[in-house]
Amino acid sequence: MSLSIQHLNKTYGSGAQRRQVLKDIDLEIGDGEFVAIVGRSGCGKSTLLRLLAGLDREHEGRLLHDGVPITGTDLRRGVVFQDHRLFPWLTVAGNVMLPLAELPLPAAEKHARVLERLARLGLADHVDAYPKAISGGMAQRVAIARALVNRPPVLLLDEPFSALDAITRGRLQQELLGLWRDEGLTVVIVTHDIEEAVLLAQRVVVLDRSVRRIQSVDLAHPRRRGDPAFGALHDRLLAEFHDDLAPTA
Ligand SMILES: Nc1ncnc2c1ncn2[C@@H]1O[C@H](COP(=O)(O)OP(=O)(O)OP(=O)(O)O)[C@@H](O)[C@H]1O
């Protein structure tokens, strides 16, 4: 297994403010798998992703990457957020170079890796641009290039495309699929968009504090929204959300 989540519980706050956000989560994610996590706002999606990334270390239960406990961030897990989080004072290349800063590699090798990643993401002509001079879609490409510059086996994404227009989002979704396929990545994407989840993932996990449903998506790529099988899966998952609106005991 690439990522293993065992009996995971997560609470925020203490005393009267104590609030359980994740409850008894068990999930195994295989090498090279593409998993989407969906759920209504506030159901704990981002919390789960931050724990997998090692950005938050306070939890009960076990979180393993290749059998080793996750105790902090790691260059073997690239992370992309909804906002690109680029440093405005660094160029595109400078931003993508950052994760390599501490690595004992010759400068020429680092530079070559950065250029290769930027070329892969269609940014070869924007290497020396500053973030304010590029579009939101390009900035998100840079964020993906940065997350993948060290060739991590795992890519974690939290609503990476939700701030983009529909056309740009569609392009980046296809590029993500291409990267997953070509590089054998294990991908975990958090999204509130069921259509995006069905379009991309092999398994869709519906989260509602605990795992409510795990839906396999056995449709070949390229998937088409107009395909009846696509629509049926989409509607089945959507029904879980409607149930979420009902008061829980
Ligand atoms: N640092 C924090 N301290 C206290 N509560 C928090 C913290 N971070 C998140 N929460 C709360 O935990 C719950 C889950 O938050 P989380 O961001 O994981 O949900 P989400 O499913 O990603 O939501 P959204 O889709 O709106 O981003 C929410 O009620 C949120 O207010």
The ligand as an SDF file (V2000), in Angstrom:
LIG
                    3D

 31 33  0  0  0  0  0  0  0  0999 V2000
   -7.4970   24.5920   12.7360 N   0  0  0  0  0  0  0  0  0  0  0  0
   -8.7770   24.3600   13.0540 C   0  0  0  0  0  0  0  0  0  0  0  0
   -9.2400   24.5700   14.2950 N   0  0  0  0  0  0  0  0  0  0  0  0
  -10.5220   24.3160   14.6260 C   0  0  0  0  0  0  0  0  0  0  0  0
  -11.4320   23.8360   13.7710 N   0  0  0  0  0  0  0  0  0  0  0  0
  -11.0360   23.5950   12.5160 C   0  0  0  0  0  0  0  0  0  0  0  0
   -9.6930   23.8340   12.0830 C   0  0  0  0  0  0  0  0  0  0  0  0
   -9.6020   23.5050   10.7780 N   0  0  0  0  0  0  0  0  0  0  0  0
  -10.8070   23.0710   10.4010 C   0  0  0  0  0  0  0  0  0  0  0  0
  -11.6710   23.1180   11.4380 N   0  0  0  0  0  0  0  0  0  0  0  0
  -13.0860   22.7030   11.4210 C   0  0  0  0  0  0  0  0  0  0  0  0
  -13.1110   21.3130   11.1310 O   0  0  0  0  0  0  0  0  0  0  0  0
  -14.1860   21.0070   10.2570 C   0  0  0  0  0  0  0  0  0  0  0  0
  -13.6410   20.3250    9.0130 C   0  0  0  0  0  0  0  0  0  0  0  0
  -12.8710   21.2650    8.2830 O   0  0  0  0  0  0  0  0  0  0  0  0
  -12.2260   20.9060    6.8790 P   0  0  0  0  0  0  0  0  0  0  0  0
  -11.5700   22.1610    6.3710 O   0  0  0  0  0  0  0  0  0  0  0  0
  -11.4040   19.7050    7.0020 O   0  0  0  0  0  0  0  0  0  0  0  0
  -13.5270   20.5730    6.0220 O   0  0  0  0  0  0  0  0  0  0  0  0
  -13.7120   20.4660    4.4550 P   0  0  0  0  0  0  0  0  0  0  0  0
  -14.5360   19.2630    4.2290 O   0  0  0  0  0  0  0  0  0  0  0  0
  -12.3970   20.5370    3.7710 O   0  0  0  0  0  0  0  0  0  0  0  0
  -14.5680   21.7560    4.1240 O   0  0  0  0  0  0  0  0  0  0  0  0
  -14.5990   22.6830    2.8080 P   0  0  0  0  0  0  0  0  0  0  0  0
  -15.1370   21.8340    1.6980 O   0  0  0  0  0  0  0  0  0  0  0  0
  -15.5340   23.7860    3.2000 O   0  0  0  0  0  0  0  0  0  0  0  0
  -13.1880   23.1480    2.5800 O   0  0  0  0  0  0  0  0  0  0  0  0
  -14.8920   22.3190    9.9760 C   0  0  0  0  0  0  0  0  0  0  0  0
  -15.9940   22.4270   10.8280 O   0  0  0  0  0  0  0  0  0  0  0  0
  -13.8660   23.3630   10.3040 C   0  0  0  0  0  0  0  0  0  0  0  0
  -14.4810   24.5380   10.7430 O   0  0  0  0  0  0  0  0  0  0  0  0
  1  2  1  0
  2  3  1  0
  2  7  2  0
  3  4  2  0
  4  5  1  0
  5  6  2  0
  6  7  1  0
  6 10  1  0
  7  8  1  0
  8  9  2  0
  9 10  1  0
 10 11  1  0
 11 12  1  0
 11 30  1  0
 12 13  1  0
 13 14  1  0
 13 28  1  0
 14 15  1  0
 15 16  1  0
 16 17  2  0
 16 18  1  0
 16 19  1  0
 19 20  1  0
 20 21  2  0
 20 22  1  0
 20 23  1  0
 23 24  1  0
 24 25  2  0
 24 26  1  0
 24 27  1  0
 28 29  1  0
 28 30  1  0
 30 31  1  0
M  END
$$$$
